[in-house]
Amino acid sequence: MADRLKGKVAIVTGAGSGIGRATAELFAAEGARVACADVNGDAAAETARLIGGAAIGCRVDVSVPGDVEQMVADTVTKFGAVDALYANAGVGGSGNAIDMSIEEWNRMIGINLTGVWLSCKYALPHMVKAGRGSLILQSSVRGLVGIPALPHYSAAKAGVIGLARQIAVEYGPKGVRCNAICPGTIMTPLVEGVWRAGGGIVGAGGTFEEMKARAAAPHPIGRIGTTDDCANLALFLASDESSWITGVAVPLDGGMTAA
Ligand SMILES: NC(=O)c1ccc[n+]([C@@H]2O[C@H](COP(=O)([O-])OP(=O)(O)OC[C@H]3O[C@@H](n4cnc5c(N)ncnc54)[C@H](O)[C@@H]3O)[C@@H](O)[C@H]2O)c1
């Protein structure tokens, strides 16, 4: 298939790496013009360069309101609209509810939850004005079920699901859909970083391949996910093929949360 996003303008945050880069590339391949946004401005620019003429790179810290407002303004100035937003930027972490510092907690909530809301806050007026739009919010299986470690990450990702439902209900009548994606383990630099720091669901120890095998175990399909798995779902939710789907949190987890 091609042209599933023909004529649409999309913003992808966290587009400098992992899931965000793969999704920005797929959106563009399906006909969208894409603003590739990331706190790492060089990485955002590199994703835009890989895509070519239909993309721009933006440096944005999604936890900073002025940055996010500028990202949306630059997109509208360049491409004239915002039809889809994939609020994907996020960070990993480590720790437990006893030892967590307030600084670690606040940083996580600031990026992984407040950053998602800010992205919606500034994109929504353009969507409401146009009478159409699709907001895709990046959550996690950790937003759906309890998993050891990362209490701040789990809280942020559960908050994202609540935000998606609230926006879906309030802005559905104005033509804007809002859904959350809840991935299990997807092989990206974020996951690699968490594993190397001894965090995440697989714990410390062993070789990288042993950690990967342990990470695959809770997913009944028998493997961890790929960035393409995530990009394909984001594409569906951004496209008009999902025009009657709103307010849902879609597990993308090889059956993990069904077990
Ligand atoms: N990889 C997984 O297993 C997995 C599972 C569930 C959810 N997620 C979520 O998917 C999203 C993408 O993760 P990934 O695995 O591709 O990670 P990644 O580290 O490969 O990419 C994340 C990108 O976000 C950017 N970023 C970080 N903080 C930012 C900020 N304040 N403002 C703007 N950009 C910022 C980083 O620079 C990076 O380019 C995250 O929200 C993550 O929580 C990932």
The ligand as a MOL file (V3000), in Angstrom:
LIG
                    3D

  0  0  0     0  0            999 V3000
M  V30 BEGIN CTAB
M  V30 COUNTS 44 48 0 0 0
M  V30 BEGIN ATOM
M  V30 1 N 11.1640 0.6930 23.3070 0
M  V30 2 C 10.2170 0.1610 24.0730 0
M  V30 3 O 10.2680 -1.0070 24.4860 0
M  V30 4 C 9.0490 0.9690 24.4590 0
M  V30 5 C 7.9590 0.3190 25.0620 0
M  V30 6 C 6.8520 1.0760 25.4230 0
M  V30 7 C 6.8370 2.4290 25.1860 0
M  V30 8 N 7.9140 3.0300 24.6240 0 CHG=1
M  V30 9 C 7.8500 4.4680 24.4130 0
M  V30 10 O 8.1030 4.7610 23.0650 0
M  V30 11 C 8.6540 6.0780 22.9610 0
M  V30 12 C 9.8880 6.0510 22.0890 0
M  V30 13 O 10.8180 5.2040 22.6980 0
M  V30 14 P 12.0550 4.5410 21.9220 0
M  V30 15 O 12.1780 3.1760 22.5070 0
M  V30 16 O 11.9400 4.7200 20.4640 0 CHG=-1
M  V30 17 O 13.2430 5.4230 22.5190 0
M  V30 18 P 14.5040 6.1660 21.8600 0
M  V30 19 O 15.3600 6.5440 23.0130 0
M  V30 20 O 15.0970 5.3370 20.7780 0
M  V30 21 O 13.8440 7.4530 21.2340 0
M  V30 22 C 13.2640 8.4380 22.0300 0
M  V30 23 C 13.5420 9.7860 21.4120 0
M  V30 24 O 12.8980 10.7750 22.2260 0
M  V30 25 C 13.7730 11.8660 22.3340 0
M  V30 26 N 13.4740 12.6320 23.5360 0
M  V30 27 C 13.7840 12.3200 24.8200 0
M  V30 28 N 13.3970 13.2940 25.6370 0
M  V30 29 C 12.8320 14.2520 24.8590 0
M  V30 30 C 12.2650 15.5150 25.1190 0
M  V30 31 N 12.2190 16.0010 26.3680 0
M  V30 32 N 11.7700 16.2280 24.0940 0
M  V30 33 C 11.8370 15.7530 22.8300 0
M  V30 34 N 12.3870 14.5740 22.5210 0
M  V30 35 C 12.8730 13.8360 23.5290 0
M  V30 36 C 15.1620 11.2540 22.3910 0
M  V30 37 O 16.1740 12.2150 22.0540 0
M  V30 38 C 15.0380 10.1240 21.3810 0
M  V30 39 O 15.4170 10.5410 20.0840 0
M  V30 40 C 8.8810 6.5470 24.3940 0
M  V30 41 O 7.8080 7.3530 24.8130 0
M  V30 42 C 8.8890 5.2480 25.1730 0
M  V30 43 O 8.5240 5.4390 26.5240 0
M  V30 44 C 9.0070 2.3360 24.2430 0
M  V30 END ATOM
M  V30 BEGIN BOND
M  V30 1 1 1 2
M  V30 2 2 2 3
M  V30 3 1 2 4
M  V30 4 1 4 5
M  V30 5 2 4 44
M  V30 6 2 5 6
M  V30 7 1 6 7
M  V30 8 2 7 8
M  V30 9 1 8 9
M  V30 10 1 8 44
M  V30 11 1 9 10
M  V30 12 1 9 42
M  V30 13 1 10 11
M  V30 14 1 11 12
M  V30 15 1 11 40
M  V30 16 1 12 13
M  V30 17 1 13 14
M  V30 18 2 14 15
M  V30 19 1 14 16
M  V30 20 1 14 17
M  V30 21 1 17 18
M  V30 22 2 18 19
M  V30 23 1 18 20
M  V30 24 1 18 21
M  V30 25 1 21 22
M  V30 26 1 22 23
M  V30 27 1 23 24
M  V30 28 1 23 38
M  V30 29 1 24 25
M  V30 30 1 25 26
M  V30 31 1 25 36
M  V30 32 1 26 27
M  V30 33 1 26 35
M  V30 34 2 27 28
M  V30 35 1 28 29
M  V30 36 1 29 30
M  V30 37 2 29 35
M  V30 38 1 30 31
M  V30 39 2 30 32
M  V30 40 1 32 33
M  V30 41 2 33 34
M  V30 42 1 34 35
M  V30 43 1 36 37
M  V30 44 1 36 38
M  V30 45 1 38 39
M  V30 46 1 40 41
M  V30 47 1 40 42
M  V30 48 1 42 43
M  V30 END BOND
M  V30 END CTAB
M  END
